Amino acid sequence: MAVIDPVEVPRLQSYLQQTFGVKDIALKMREKATDSVEVILNGEFIGLIYKDDEDGEISYNFNMAILDIDLPATI
């Protein structure tokens, strides 16, 4: 994984807000890790975005864990 530069964070945040149509998504730099940022929705941590720089091609991977207890009982 590659280091996420703080100047990348606003661009990533704007992309997520536009893609999901939600303005309450925020990204936060991590204190001890430089290869990822925290994804916050309505003040709650929901996942991480990792930067990958393989062969000069940069991509970002959004990793979100969904707990079984958070799923609706029925649909």
C-alpha positions in Angstrom: 0.0 0.0 0.0 1.1 3.6 -0.7 1.0 6.7 1.5 -2.0 8.9 1.3 -1.0 12.6 1.0 -3.3 15.0 2.9 -4.0 16.9 -0.3 -5.7 13.8 -1.8 -8.3 13.7 1.0 -10.6 16.5 -0.1 -10.7 15.1 -3.6 -11.6 11.6 -2.3 -14.2 13.0 0.0 -15.8 15.1 -2.8 -15.9 12.0 -5.0 -17.6 9.9 -2.3 -20.1 12.7 -1.5 -21.0 13.1 -5.2 -21.1 9.3 -6.0 -23.3 8.4 -3.1 -25.3 11.7 -3.0 -24.5 12.2 0.7 -22.9 15.3 2.0 -22.4 13.9 5.5 -19.4 11.7 4.4 -16.1 12.9 5.8 -12.6 11.5 5.6 -10.1 11.7 8.4 -6.4 11.0 8.4 -5.3 8.2 10.7 -2.9 8.9 13.5 -0.7 5.9 13.2 -1.3 4.7 9.6 -0.4 6.6 6.5 -1.7 4.1 3.9 -5.4 4.8 4.6 -8.0 7.3 5.8 -11.1 6.7 7.9 -14.5 7.1 6.3 -17.0 8.8 8.6 -20.8 8.9 7.9 -22.9 11.1 10.1 -20.1 11.1 12.7 -19.8 7.3 12.8 -16.8 5.4 11.5 -17.9 3.1 8.7 -14.7 2.0 7.0 -11.3 2.7 5.5 -9.9 3.8 2.2 -6.5 2.4 1.2 -4.3 3.8 -1.5 -2.6 1.4 -3.9 0.2 2.4 -6.2 1.0 -0.6 -8.4 3.2 -0.1 -11.4 2.6 3.7 -11.3 -1.2 3.3 -11.5 -3.0 4.7 -8.5 -6.2 3.3 -7.2 -8.2 3.6 -3.9 -9.9 0.7 -2.2 -12.9 1.3 0.1 -13.1 -1.4 2.8 -16.3 -1.4 4.8 -17.3 -4.1 7.3 -21.0 -4.7 7.8 -22.0 -6.4 11.0 -24.8 -9.0 10.9 -26.5 -7.2 13.8 -26.7 -4.0 11.7 -28.7 -5.7 8.9 -32.5 -5.4 8.9 -34.3 -8.5 10.3 -36.4 -8.8 7.2 -36.9 -7.1 3.9 
